[in-house]
């Protein structure tokens, strides 16, 4: 048995930038162990496996793996896979479609639109994220990203934890220079992982003109030293921004850049709906382009 696969660069319109993704088709017969081994072989931040949906009204069931473990939801695999499935079904020309993916975190609807050869997808997060009360201090934050406490925080932005399927530790830093100097410290991340419930660290600051924030995401204990674009963390950022008093009622639309320091610039759209002091919906959007395709032999 051989399986078709594709690679896409996600959260970009340009090949060889953004976040690379592997998409494996026809994965119904694969065991969990086989999917994990294939993900390790691709060695990308995530590989997504496409299976027959449990409900025929949906587009596909998907499983998402990092090089070392399975995760319930991730933004860039969802965006890239939805664009691939929509493009293959639509053929040439412009189109609008809704792709519905069954993920472990829940049902994820993705609106996909192609105009003038450019495909863009917007997902609605399957779980509205919330801020978590966990003992994550300024000193902890400085240690996990290799900075000093004076580098941490700006304006009303302080450290925090948010959850919405996955969980991330959020580290606001004072400026772009501090963000560029950030380095993940695996020992410090391991030290806070039990109390904070995560080993994924998202550092961010105010972005340059044309963006709202610039960010970096580190998860060395999860096999991802640094991620060029993290859709799930972007979704959870909505809850962290809300906890920091940076989001008001109504709809807030933000643009984030990630991966700049890696040489793989990514552009991510974040939409936040808030009513009566609570988040009601979070959307993450971006483009994706196909890079390669081929066949693979699954593990025995």
PyMOL commands that set and color helices and strands:
alter all, ss='L'
color gray80, all
select helices_A, chain A and resi 27-29+32-42+75-90+138-144+149-151+176-181+186-196+220-222+231-243+260-262
alter helices_A, ss='H'
color red, helices_A
select strands_A, chain A and resi 2-10+19-24+47-51+60-65+70-71+95-103+106-115+118-124+130-132+160-163+167-172+201-206+213-219+224-227+250-258+266-275+278-297
alter strands_A, ss='S'
color yellow, strands_A
deselect
rebuild
show_as cartoon
